[in-house]
Amino acid sequence: MTAKPAAGTLYGIQYLRAFAALAVVVFHAAERTGHAFAVGAAGVDVFFVISGFIMWVIVERRPISPGRFLLDRFRRIVPVYWLATGVMVAGALAGLFPNLVLTAGHVIASLAFVPARSPSSGEIWPVLVQGWTLNYEMFFYLVFAACLALPQRLRLLSMAGLFGLLVVLGLLIESDAPLFLTYTRPIILEFVAGMLIARLWLDGRVPARPLSFALIGLGLAGFAAIGMLRLPFDEWTCGPLACALVYGTVALERQGDIPRLALPVMLGDASYSIYLWHTFAISVTAKAGTLIGMPPAIAFVLSACAGLALGLAAYRLIERPLLRAGKEGWFIRRSVRAAG
């Protein structure tokens, strides 16, 4: 077993976060302008594998209590999401989203990260539709935090056993219950896969450089084939491709082959805000394009650019200040307790 890598920014992971966010932006821009880029939705699979990887690395590098872990995740995820959901609710009340049906129960479930059927469509979606992935993230965080109370050697095995059992139950039992349908999907195994990759990476068990490039090529080629050939896909196909992409990238990272590139790093930093906010700009731009008779190809490009621009602006003006305020507030409270 080799020494653990030194703490610091993992540029490869940042680039993958940027890649996943851009894929989702292009997917929604294409969807709203009459184009086809369904495979862009697989950016979510990449996000889930990355999430499992990052959470495992975080707690291995810096042991943390379950409560502290959840507090950190709450501060990172929740305020911005609640604000974006609030904008959706305010817009619906103002008549800006005529197809959005609001009920108190659905809004509360959305804010609480509880899967519930949307009164607008019947789908298991929150008010801010792309927030469906956060229901999985928060579930993963809760289970992960509980496993932090276990001995380190049992954590990965326990997570894999529980999530594997849930998937088996989903395959064996028919149910229309939103909670059951959500948390028995095979997509939850992507978090476990990310944790396994992190464990291998921390132990130095990574492929050599040629195989690392081959894994990255396999992942990209697989996604490209799905997109160009319009092949059907789900987590059973996209999950392994996402794992190959992440494993190959972090292997190169460990070997010192990932340079720092300013633009991809910035996009990776802003990926959460891009993911949450891009649909607002895409919807407005696509609607405007339709009203003025803009060619669909131009509307598509402008919609994607507008979504990206809004996400970057939200990161600068909303997410970063909120994170800074949360950290400073925690430091002040800690200092006061220490002084007392």
N, C-alpha and C positions, 0 to 999 in steps of 0.2 A: 504494500500500500504506500502510495506517495503522499507527500505533504499536501495539505489543502491549499488551493490557490489563494493568493492574497486578495483581500477585499478590494473592491473598486468597480467601476462601471464595466459591464459586459457589453461591449459595442455590438457584437453579433446579435445579442438578444434585442438591443435597441433597434437594429436594422430589421429584424424580423417583426418587431412590434409595428414599425413603420410600414412594412410590407403588408401585414395583415390589415391595418387600418385603411391603407389605400385601396386594398382589394375590396373591402366592404363599401367604401365610398363609391368606387367605380360600379360596384354591383347595384347600389341604390340609384345612382345617376342613370345607369343603363335602363333599369326597371322603370323609372319615371319618364324616360324619353323614347320608349318604344324599341330599345335595343336589348340584346341578350348578353349577359355576362353573369350567368347564374353561379358559376364556380367562384365568383368573388365572395360569396357567402361563406366559403371555406376558410376565410380569414379568421372566423370564430374558432375553428378547430386549432389553428396555429396559436391563437390567444390562449386557449385552454391548456395546451401542452406547455406553453411558456409560463402560465400561472403556476402549474404544478412544479415546474422546475424552479422558479424564483422563490416560491414559498419554502421549498425544502432547503435551498441554499441559504436563505435568510436565517432560518432557525439553526442550521448547522454552524454558520459563521458566528452567530450571536445568540446563545441560548436565551429564551424568552418565555415568560409565563403565558398560559392560555389567555388570561384577561388582558395582558399587555398586547398580545398578538391581535386580539379582536379589536381592541381600541385603536391600534395603528391602522388596521384594515378599515374600520369604520371611518376614521378621519380621512383616509385616502379615497374611499369610494363614495360614501354616502352624501356629503353636503352638495357636491356638484350634481349628482344624480337627482337629488331632491329638487334642486334649483331648476334643472332641465325639465323635470316632471311638472313643476309649478308653472313653467312657461307654457307647457302643453295645456294644462288645465285652464290657465288664464286665457290662452288663445281660443280654446273651445268655448269658454263662457262669453267671449267677445264675438263669437261667430266666425272666427277665422278658419276653423276646421269643421266645416258643416257635417262631415261624415263621422266625426268623433262623438260617440255617445258616452256621457259621463254618468256614473253612479257613485255614491259615497263609498260603497263597499269595494268597488273596483279601484278607486283612487287610494283608499287605505291599504288594500292588498298590494298595490303597486309600490307604495312608499315603504311597506314592510317587507318587500321582497318575497311575498307569498304568491305562488303561481295561482292565477285565477283566469277564468274565461272573460274575454273582452265583450262587453255588451254591444260593441260596434261590429264585431266580426264573428264572435263565437270562438275565436282562436285563443289559445292560452298565452296571451300577451298582456303586458302591463300597459298603462296609459302611453308611456314612451316606448314604442314597440321594441326598439333595439335593446331595451332594458331586460328583455327575456334572458339574455346571457348573464346578467347580474344575479338573477335568481339562482343560477347554477354556481356562480362565483361565491355568493354568500353562503350557500349550502356547503360548498367545499371548505370555506373558511371555518364554519362552525364545527364540522367534523374534524378538520385538521387541528383546530384548537383543542378539542377534546382529546385527540390522540397525543397532544403534547404532554399530557399527564402520564402517559405510558413511558416505560423505558425506551430509549432511542432505538434499540434493536427491534422493537415490536411495532413501531409506528407505521412503517411502509407496509408491512405484512397485514396489519389491522385495517388500514385504509383500503388496500387491494381486496382483502376478504369482504369487507362491508360493501364496497362499490360493486364488486363482482356479484355478490349475492343479490343486490338490488337489480342489477341487469338481468340476472337469471329469473327473478320474480317477474320482471316486466315481460320476459319472453313466455312465461308459463301462465300468467294470469291476465285475463282481459278485464279492463276497467276503464271508465271514462273520467275518473276522479283526477282533477288537474295535478294535485300533488303526486299521486302515484305515476301518472303518465310522464311527468317532468323528471322525477328523480329515479326512474328506472330506465331511462334512455341510455344506450351504450355510450353516448357522448361523455358521460361522467368518467369513463375509463381513461379519457385523455388527460385528466388531472393526475391520475395515478401514473400514467406513462411519463408525464413530465417529471414527477418525483423520482421515478426509477432512473431516468436519464441524469437527473441531478446527482443521485447517489453514485452512479457510475462515473460521472464527471469529477466529483469531489475525490473519489478514490483513484483517479488517474486512469480509469479503464475506458479509454477512448480509442477510436480507430486511428490508424496512421493517416497521414496527410492524403494519399491517393484515395483511400476509402472514404475519408471525410468529404472530399469533393464529389465522389460518386454518390454518396447519400444525398448531398444537396442537389446534385443533378437529377437524381431519381425523384426527389420531392417536387422540384420545379417542373420536370418533364411530365410527371403524373398529373399535376394541376393543369398544365398547358394542354395535355391530351384531353382531359375532361372538358375544358373550355372550348377547344377548337372542334372536337368531334361531337360536342353536345351530348356527352355520355351521362347517364344517371349517376348520382353520387349521394352518399350519406356519410355518417361518421365511420362506418366500417371501411370505407375507401379513403376518405380524407384524413381520418385519424392517423393511420400508418404513414401517409405521405407527410403529414405535419410532423410526426415524430422523426422521420428521416431528415427532414429539413432542420429541425431543432438540434438533433444529435450531431449531425454533420457540422453545423455552424459552431456549436459550443466546443466541439473537438478541435476545430481550427483555432478557436479563441484560446484554448489552453496551450496550443502550440505557438501562440504569438503571431498568428497569420491574419488577424483581423485589424486593419488600420482604423484610426479614428477619422470619420468623415463628418463634417459639421452638419450638413443638411439632413442626412439620415438620422443622426443623433437627435437633432431638434424634432424631427417628425416622430421619432420613437418616444421622446419625452412627452410630446403632445398627443400621443395616440389615444389616450382615454378621452380627452376632450374632443378630438376629431370624431371618435366613435359616437359619443353622446350627442353632439350638436350638428353633425353634418346634414342630417335629413331636413332640418329647418331650412337651410339655404338651398338645398337641392329642390325641395318642394316649391319654394317661391320662384326660383330661376326656371324650373321646368314649366310651371304654370305661366309665367310671363312669356316664355318662348312660344307656348301654344297660342296665347292671345295675340301675339304680334306676327304669327306665321313664320317663326324662325325655323330654318332647316333642322331636322332632327339631329344630325351629326353635330352641328354647332351648339344646339341646345344641350346635348350630352356633354360636350367638352366644358361648356360654361357652367353647367350644373355641378360637374365634378370639381371644377376649380373653385366654385363658390362654396361648396361643402367643405373643401379642404381649408379655404381661407377662414371660414367661420370657426372651424375647429381650432386653428392656430390662434385666432384672436381670443377665443374663449379660454384657451390655455394661458395666454399671457395675462388676460384681464380678470379671469375668474379663478381658474384652478390653482395657478401658482400663488396668488395672494391668499387664497383660502388655506392652502397647505402651509404657507409661511406663518399665517396667523395661528393655525393650530399648533405648530411646533413651538412658536414663541410663547403661546399661552401655556403649553405644557411645561416649558422651561421655567417660566415665572412661577407657576404653581409649585413645581418641584423645589425651586429655590426658597420660596416662602416656607414650605414644610421643613426644609433643612434648617433654615434660620430659626424656626420655632422650636 
